[in-house]
């Protein structure tokens, strides 16, 4: 005789067992469940074969549950409750979140957005530790291998398993030391000057520098630094120029003068990027909302 596979027991079968035990009637159980009597009877036959018990026996004009059926029905109620809870998304609150969240950003993005995010975390999710790592040249592996959960970047990595959302756009501006020179008003004055720029490792220029080179606009770069924080010391006391995102005036390049670039150039977009594994997670959905709230406080 073939052994009955206990994996044939499913939630519907348990629900039938509970309904018949409580109604003490196949007909009433079928009405309650919205199925036919034959469907209820067929399910009971399967359960009898699995449990090796009659489950329900005739008593006068009705039926009564066997002692074993009553015991099984009580356990089935608990299992059905657990399955119901399993199927529901857990109620999540920021205050109960305990985690270390890693965000990859360069010094511009870090100083512009993440202090405000840290303040929000301290207030609403005090058990979350914010870890910031250099984004450098963001790669898919950073997200796929969980080196970080979020990346802030103007140039998102391309992959079907990552999601991106634009945060804002910024205008490029020319920064300079007003004690040493005037703003370069003309194209000629701009191109005749010497410049400071950022080059990421191993040798990746800013998007704007790449765009200008592609359009035949040649500048003389006297200094190249690995991040925006290195620009100010090289501008102070010199006639050098730096063409970088205008929002740097609020932190890393505060105190320097800035002016419009005398050459028409594109704006710089900024994106938030994450892996799809975190797309529907309530904690990380909330975290992304907090980043967007920080962006909303900027005067864009």
N, C-alpha and C positions, 0 to 999 in steps of 0.2 A: 504494500500500500504506500502510495506516495506521501511524503511528509508535507503538511500544510505550511506554507511560508508565512511566518508571522508578520512580514512586511506588508502583507495584504491588508493589515489593519490601518485604516486611515481615519481622519477626523470625521468624515461623514458616517462611517460605521460606528464610531464611538457615540456620535450624536443620536443615531438610531437607537442604540442600546439604552442611552439615558432616557430618550423620549418614551420608549415602550415601557421601561421600568417605572417611570413616573405616571404614565397614563394608564398602565395595566390594560392596554388595548392596542392591537395592531392598527385597527381602523382609526382610533383617535390619534395615535402617533403619526400616521400617514397624513391626516388632516393638518396636524400641528406643523409638520415638516414641509407640507406642500408637495408631497410625492404620492405615488400610487401605493395601494396596499401590497401589491406584488413586489414592488421595489423594497419595501420594508421587510417582507417575508424573505426575499432573496438575500438581503444583507444579514438577517438573523441566521439563515442557513450557513452563510460563510463564517459568521462568528461562532456558531456551534461547532463547525469543523475545526476551527482554530483552537477553541477553548476546551473541546471535548466535554461540553456540558449542555444540558437541554435548554438552559437559560430561562425559558418560560414554559410553564405547564398549565393545562386546563384546570380551572377551579370553578365549578358550577357552569355558568354561562360565559364566564370571562376567563382570563388567564392571570397567573401570578408569577412573579420572578422567583427563581430558585435562590437559595442563600448565596451561591457563588455569583449569580447574576447581580444581586444587590451589592455585593462587595466590588464587583467589576464596575458597576455603574457609578459607585462613589469615587473610585479611582479615575474613571473616565471623565467625570466632572472636573477633577483637578487637572488632568491632561488637556482637556479642552480649554480651560482657563489659561494654562501656560501657552498653548498654541495661539490663543487670541492675543496675549501679550506679545508673543513672538512676532506676530504679523503687524503690530502697531509700532510706529516709530517712537522711540523713547522720548519722553518729555525732557527737553534739554534746557538748562539754564546756565548762562555764562559764569555765575558765581560758583558753580560746582565743577567747572572745568579745570582740571589739573594737567598741565602739559608744558612742554618746551616747544615753542613755535619758531621755526627758522625761516627768515626772509632774506633773500639775496638782493642786494642793492649796491649801487656805487655811492660815493660820498655825497653827491648832489641829491639823489633820491632819498638817501638815508636821513640827511639833515632836514630836508624839506618836509617829509611826511612821517617818519617813524617816531620822533619824540612825541608828536601828538597822538600817535597810535599807542605808544607806551603809556601815556596818561590815561587813555580810555581803558586800557587793560587793567591798570592799577585800580581804577574806579569800579569796573564792572566784572572783571575776571582776575581777581588778585592772586590766584594760584597759577597763573600762566606766566612763564618766563619767556621773554622775547630775546631771541638770538639773531644777530645780524651778521651775515657773512658777505664778503665782496662778491659782486656779481661777475666782475670781469667781462668776458664775452659769454653771455648766458647760453647754455647748451641744454638739449633735451635730457641728457643724462643727469643733470642737476635735479630735475624733477622726477624722472623715472626711478633713479636710485635713492630718492628721498634725502639728498643732501640738504634740500630745503623744501618747504611746502608752497612758498610763493616766491615769484621773481618780479621785480619792478625793473622795467627796461624799455628803451625806445625802439628796440629791435627784437621782437619776440622770436624764439626758436620755432621752426616750422615742424609740426608733427600732428598727426591725427588724434593722438592721445592727450593733447594739452588744449587748454581753453584760455582765451585771452579776452581782456576787456580794456578798452581805452580809458585812461584816467583823465588826461587833459592834453592840451597842446601848449607849447611855449614858443615865444619868439626868440631868435638869436639876437644878441646884443654885443656891441664892441665895448669891452672894459679897458680902462686905462687909468693912470695916475694923473689927476688933474693938476697936481703941483708941478708936473714935468712936461705936460703937453696939452694941446687942445684936442677935441674930438676930431677924428678924420671925417670931414664932411664930404669930400669928393672921392670918387673911385680911385683916382690917381694917388691921393694922399694915403688911402687905405692900403693900396698895393705896394706903395713905396716903403711903407713901414715894416719893421721887423715884428714877428709875432711869437706868442707863446701858445701852445696847444696841448691837448691831452692825447696820448697814444696808449691804448691798452695793450697788455701783453698778449701774444708775443709782439705783434706790430700792427694793431688794428686802430686806424684813425677814427676820429669822431665822424658821424654820418655827414655832418656839414662839410668837413674837410674832404671827405671822399666825394661828395657831390660837387664841390668847387673844382676839384682836380679833374673830375669827369667832364666838366663844362669848360675846361681850358683856363680856369682862373688860377693863376700861379701866385703864391705868397711865399715870403722868405721866413721860414720858421727858425728862430734863433734858439728857442727852448722847447723841449718836449718833456712833459711830466706824466706820471702814471695815473694821476687823478686830479679832480678839480681843486682839491685842497692845496695842491702845490703851486697854484697859479699866482696867488697874491704876493708871495715873497719876491717873485721875479718881475712883477709889475711895479711894485713900490720903488720909487727913486729912479725909474727908467722911462724911456719913451715907447716901450713895447706895448703891443696890443694883444688882447685875447678875445676871440669871438666864440662865445659860449652861451648856454641858455640864460635868458634874462632873469629867471627866478633865483639865480645864484646871488643876486644883489641882496637878498634877504638874510643870507647866512655866510656862506664861504667867501664871497667877494664883497661883503658889506664894507662900506667906507670908500670903495673905489667909485669912480664915475663910469657911467655907461651911456652909450648913444646908439642910434639906429645904424645898422650895417648899411654902408652906402652902395651895396650891391643887392639886388633882389635875390632872396634865397628862401628856401622852403621853411616851414615851421617844424618844430621838433615834437613828435607825438610821444606819449608815455603810456605804457601798458602794464596791467597787472596780469600775470600768467600763472596758471596752476595746472596740476595733473588731474585727469578725469576721476581718479580714485577719490579725490576730495570734493568733487563737484557738488554732490548731494549731501555731504556730511553736514549736519546742522551746526557743529562747532565752527568748521571752516567757512561755511556760508555766512555765519555771523561775523567771523573775522574779516572776510572780504567786505562786508557791509561797513565795518568800522573803518577800513582803509578808504572806502568811498566817502564816508562821512568826513574824514580828515581832508580829503581833496575838496569837499564842498566848502570848507572853511577858508580855503585859499582864495585870494582875490584874483580870479582868472579873467 
